[in-house]
């Protein structure tokens, strides 16, 4: 199951994709957009995403999967 967060004010669903991008869906209209972890638009009908939400979903997941150097 992928990481997913619902925006508390807009109700938009922020979901981490397999390639590390953040897919935002408006459940009211079905419109979607794809953004990087800094909320920069990549594709789709939705053109704006919340910077904090995109960061929580995208950036933190990428950090946890980064291999740590061996001592």
URRAFEN-V970796 format. One record per pair of residues at least 6 apart in sequence whose ideal C-beta (glycine too) atoms are under 8 Angstrom apart, sorted by the first residue. I is the first residue (numbers start at 1). GAP is how many residues later the second one is. D is the distance in whole Angstrom. If there is no record, write none. Layout:
# URRAFEN-V970796
i=I gap=GAP d=D
i=I gap=GAP d=D
This chain:
# URRAFEN-V970796
i=2 gap=13 d=6
i=2 gap=14 d=5
i=2 gap=15 d=7
i=2 gap=16 d=8
i=3 gap=12 d=7
i=3 gap=13 d=4
i=3 gap=54 d=6
i=3 gap=58 d=5
i=4 gap=9 d=6
i=4 gap=10 d=7
i=4 gap=11 d=5
i=4 gap=12 d=7
i=4 gap=53 d=8
i=5 gap=8 d=8
i=5 gap=9 d=5
i=5 gap=48 d=6
i=5 gap=51 d=6
i=5 gap=52 d=6
i=6 gap=6 d=7
i=6 gap=7 d=6
i=6 gap=8 d=8
i=7 gap=6 d=8
i=7 gap=7 d=7
i=7 gap=43 d=6
i=7 gap=46 d=6
i=10 gap=16 d=8
i=10 gap=40 d=8
i=11 gap=15 d=8
i=11 gap=16 d=6
i=11 gap=17 d=7
i=12 gap=12 d=5
i=12 gap=13 d=7
i=12 gap=14 d=5
i=12 gap=15 d=8
i=12 gap=34 d=8
i=12 gap=37 d=8
i=12 gap=38 d=8
i=12 gap=41 d=8
i=13 gap=11 d=7
i=13 gap=12 d=5
i=13 gap=14 d=6
i=14 gap=8 d=6
i=14 gap=9 d=8
i=14 gap=10 d=6
i=14 gap=35 d=7
i=14 gap=36 d=8
i=14 gap=39 d=5
i=14 gap=40 d=7
i=14 gap=42 d=8
i=14 gap=43 d=5
i=15 gap=7 d=7
i=15 gap=8 d=5
i=15 gap=9 d=8
i=15 gap=10 d=7
i=15 gap=42 d=7
i=16 gap=6 d=6
i=16 gap=7 d=8
i=16 gap=41 d=5
i=16 gap=42 d=6
i=16 gap=45 d=5
i=17 gap=6 d=5
i=17 gap=17 d=7
i=20 gap=17 d=8
i=20 gap=38 d=7
i=20 gap=41 d=7
i=20 gap=42 d=6
i=21 gap=13 d=5
i=21 gap=14 d=7
i=21 gap=15 d=6
i=21 gap=21 d=6
i=21 gap=37 d=7
i=22 gap=12 d=7
i=22 gap=13 d=5
i=22 gap=14 d=7
i=22 gap=15 d=6
i=22 gap=17 d=8
i=22 gap=27 d=7
i=22 gap=31 d=8
i=22 gap=32 d=5
i=22 gap=35 d=5
i=22 gap=36 d=4
i=23 gap=9 d=6
i=23 gap=10 d=7
i=23 gap=11 d=5
i=23 gap=12 d=8
i=23 gap=21 d=8
i=24 gap=8 d=7
i=24 gap=9 d=5
i=24 gap=10 d=8
i=24 gap=11 d=6
i=24 gap=20 d=8
i=24 gap=22 d=5
i=24 gap=25 d=5
i=24 gap=30 d=8
i=25 gap=6 d=7
i=25 gap=7 d=5
i=25 gap=21 d=8
i=26 gap=6 d=8
i=26 gap=20 d=6
i=31 gap=13 d=8
i=31 gap=14 d=4
i=31 gap=15 d=5
i=32 gap=12 d=5
i=32 gap=13 d=6
i=32 gap=14 d=6
i=33 gap=8 d=6
i=33 gap=9 d=8
i=33 gap=10 d=7
i=33 gap=11 d=4
i=33 gap=12 d=6
i=33 gap=13 d=3
i=33 gap=14 d=6
i=33 gap=15 d=8
i=33 gap=16 d=7
i=34 gap=7 d=8
i=34 gap=8 d=5
i=34 gap=9 d=5
i=34 gap=10 d=5
i=35 gap=6 d=6
i=35 gap=7 d=6
i=35 gap=14 d=4
i=35 gap=19 d=5
i=35 gap=23 d=8
i=36 gap=6 d=6
i=36 gap=18 d=7
i=36 gap=22 d=7
i=37 gap=17 d=6
i=37 gap=18 d=6
i=37 gap=20 d=8
i=37 gap=21 d=3
i=37 gap=22 d=4
i=37 gap=25 d=7
i=38 gap=13 d=7
i=38 gap=16 d=7
i=38 gap=17 d=7
i=38 gap=21 d=8
i=39 gap=9 d=8
i=39 gap=10 d=4
i=39 gap=11 d=7
i=39 gap=12 d=4
i=39 gap=14 d=8
i=39 gap=15 d=4
i=39 gap=16 d=8
i=41 gap=6 d=5
i=41 gap=7 d=8
i=41 gap=8 d=7
